[in-house]
Amino acid sequence: MIMFNIIVLLFYHVIPSSCYSINPLAPPNNTNRLMTQHITLNCDFSPSQDGHICTARNLNITSRNITIIRVSGEYFNGVGNGNVMNLIVTQQNLRYIPEGISNFFKNLEILTISRSNLMALRFTDFLGLQKLRKIFIVGNHISSIDDQTFKSIPNLEVLDLSSNKIKSIPFEAFSLARHLKILTLSNNLIRIFDILPFPVSSELRELRLNGNQLVRINVASIQHTKMLEFMDLSENLCIDLRYPDDFGDIVGMYTHIVKYCNDDTGVDGSGG
């Protein structure tokens, strides 16, 4: 009996308490840090020809896992969240786009986020916003974009991501963007434009890549853009145009590609 008690005492002494108190259903220790926070989106509502506008105010979102659970503001007579087609966020502190926008603004067609410190675009940011047609995310600090970010927006027509800190475009970013007509990536840090081609029957008409650090564009990326009318490649390091495999075919195919780079290199790659 004495020997048995000694063995039991040794067992509890040697084995850490975590080994005999594990609950397989218990959440991890960092649950508090990852817990979703709920916020109210405060809007100044105003009418427009394109549907009502919500101009967001007093936003201060500095972490992920933020969800909108309420929208507040003074509506016009007979107007509700379903009438809002334009959401504007400007000069706010919005490092990440919160979840839950689609729960309130199901008919949203235009989204503007400007000068609001946005750092990244995630694949969940536009889920549920099936009617979104125009996105203007300008003058922020975006440096990363998830590969699937734009695949949930089948009707996207205009995308402006100018004046951010984007160094590369995800390979599959626009592979399903058949209706995209204007793509603006000006004033970023992009060196190589090499993505999965735009879809067959692409409606892309304008591609603006000026003000980057471009040295190469993979011509295969835009091989299906038969409607392309304007491409701006000015103010880049200098794109080598001497090699047909890179740009020779495109120069012959699109007569309205009007700008190349911001030095003395001519269209044929020769100086002067």
RAMO-V936137 format. One record per residue. RES is the residue in one letter. SS is DSSP state (helix for helix, strand for strand, loop for the rest). D_CENTER is the distance of its C-alpha to the mean C-alpha in Angstrom with 2 decimals. Layout:
RES;SS;D_CENTER / RES;SS;D_CENTER
//
This chain:
M;loop;69.59 / I;helix;69.14 / M;helix;67.46 / F;helix;64.99 / N;helix;63.98 / I;helix;63.43 / I;helix;61.13 / V;helix;59.08 / L;helix;58.74 / L;helix;57.67 / F;helix;55.02 / Y;helix;53.35 / H;helix;53.72 / V;helix;52.22 / I;loop;49.24 / P;loop;46.42 / S;helix;45.77 / S;helix;42.20 / C;helix;43.76 / Y;helix;45.78 / S;loop;43.53 / I;loop;40.33 / N;loop;38.83 / P;loop;36.61 / L;loop;34.84 / A;loop;34.20 / P;loop;30.62 / P;loop;29.77 / N;loop;30.79 / N;loop;27.30 / T;helix;26.76 / N;helix;26.98 / R;helix;24.13 / L;helix;21.82 / M;loop;23.22 / T;loop;21.01 / Q;strand;21.60 / H;strand;22.10 / I;strand;21.56 / T;strand;22.57 / L;strand;20.33 / N;strand;22.69 / C;strand;22.48 / D;strand;24.52 / F;strand;25.02 / S;strand;26.12 / P;loop;27.01 / S;loop;25.82 / Q;loop;26.59 / D;loop;23.25 / G;loop;23.78 / H;strand;23.70 / I;strand;21.28 / C;strand;20.26 / T;strand;19.82 / A;strand;18.84 / R;strand;21.15 / N;loop;22.11 / L;loop;18.77 / N;strand;18.96 / I;strand;16.45 / T;loop;16.69 / S;loop;16.20 / R;loop;14.54 / N;loop;16.46 / I;strand;16.76 / T;strand;17.59 / I;strand;18.69 / I;strand;22.18 / R;strand;23.63 / V;strand;23.09 / S;strand;25.79 / G;loop;27.01 / E;loop;29.82 / Y;loop;29.41 / F;loop;31.46 / N;loop;34.24 / G;loop;33.17 / V;loop;29.45 / G;loop;27.20 / N;helix;23.62 / G;helix;23.79 / N;helix;24.43 / V;strand;21.29 / M;strand;19.14 / N;strand;17.38 / L;strand;15.63 / I;strand;15.65 / V;strand;14.76 / T;strand;16.27 / Q;loop;17.90 / Q;loop;17.28 / N;strand;16.60 / L;strand;13.28 / R;loop;12.01 / Y;loop;10.11 / I;loop;9.38 / P;loop;12.68 / E;strand;13.67 / G;loop;16.22 / I;helix;14.95 / S;helix;15.90 / N;helix;19.29 / F;helix;20.25 / F;loop;18.49 / K;loop;18.83 / N;loop;19.38 / L;loop;16.41 / E;loop;15.75 / I;strand;14.15 / L;strand;11.56 / T;strand;11.90 / I;strand;10.82 / S;strand;12.91 / R;loop;14.69 / S;loop;13.86 / N;loop;13.19 / L;loop;9.60 / M;loop;9.39 / A;strand;6.49 / L;strand;3.43 / R;loop;6.16 / F;loop;7.77 / T;loop;9.62 / D;loop;7.48 / F;loop;8.58 / L;loop;11.73 / G;loop;14.78 / L;loop;13.48 / Q;loop;15.33 / K;loop;16.38 / L;loop;13.19 / R;loop;13.95 / K;strand;12.41 / I;strand;9.23 / F;strand;10.09 / I;strand;8.10 / V;strand;10.97 / G;loop;13.10 / N;loop;11.22 / H;loop;11.30 / I;loop;7.97 / S;loop;9.62 / S;strand;7.90 / I;strand;5.29 / D;loop;7.15 / D;loop;9.24 / Q;loop;9.27 / T;loop;5.86 / F;loop;7.17 / K;loop;10.71 / S;loop;11.46 / I;loop;11.38 / P;loop;14.60 / N;loop;15.41 / L;loop;12.47 / E;loop;14.51 / V;strand;12.88 / L;strand;9.54 / D;strand;10.02 / L;loop;8.07 / S;loop;11.58 / S;loop;13.26 / N;loop;10.96 / K;loop;12.03 / I;loop;10.22 / K;loop;13.11 / S;loop;12.18 / I;loop;10.13 / P;loop;10.24 / F;loop;13.49 / E;loop;12.78 / A;loop;9.44 / F;loop;11.49 / S;loop;14.68 / L;loop;14.87 / A;loop;13.64 / R;loop;17.29 / H;loop;17.14 / L;loop;14.59 / K;loop;16.97 / I;strand;15.38 / L;strand;12.69 / T;strand;12.70 / L;loop;11.69 / S;loop;14.73 / N;loop;15.77 / N;loop;13.72 / L;loop;15.47 / I;loop;15.10 / R;loop;18.50 / I;strand;18.31 / F;strand;16.57 / D;loop;17.44 / I;loop;15.49 / L;loop;16.93 / P;loop;18.44 / F;loop;17.13 / P;loop;19.14 / V;loop;22.76 / S;loop;23.41 / S;loop;20.13 / E;loop;20.27 / L;loop;18.41 / R;loop;20.58 / E;strand;18.90 / L;strand;17.00 / R;strand;16.76 / L;loop;16.55 / N;loop;19.05 / G;loop;19.25 / N;loop;17.83 / Q;loop;20.10 / L;loop;20.34 / V;loop;23.41 / R;strand;22.71 / I;strand;21.00 / N;loop;21.77 / V;helix;23.43 / A;helix;22.89 / S;helix;19.16 / I;helix;20.25 / Q;loop;23.55 / H;loop;22.96 / T;loop;21.87 / K;loop;25.38 / M;loop;24.46 / L;loop;22.82 / E;loop;24.73 / F;strand;23.14 / M;strand;21.50 / D;strand;21.42 / L;loop;21.78 / S;loop;23.70 / E;loop;23.60 / N;loop;22.70 / L;loop;24.98 / C;loop;26.69 / I;loop;25.88 / D;loop;29.02 / L;loop;30.14 / R;loop;33.50 / Y;loop;32.65 / P;helix;32.56 / D;helix;30.45 / D;helix;27.61 / F;helix;28.00 / G;helix;31.50 / D;helix;30.73 / I;helix;27.86 / V;helix;30.03 / G;helix;32.65 / M;helix;30.47 / Y;loop;28.50 / T;loop;30.91 / H;loop;28.45 / I;loop;26.42 / V;loop;27.84 / K;strand;26.47 / Y;loop;26.19 / C;loop;26.45 / N;loop;27.88 / D;loop;31.13 / D;loop;34.36 / T;strand;33.31 / G;loop;34.20 / V;loop;32.77 / D;loop;35.11 / G;loop;34.13 / S;loop;37.36 / G;strand;37.69 / G;loop;39.52
//
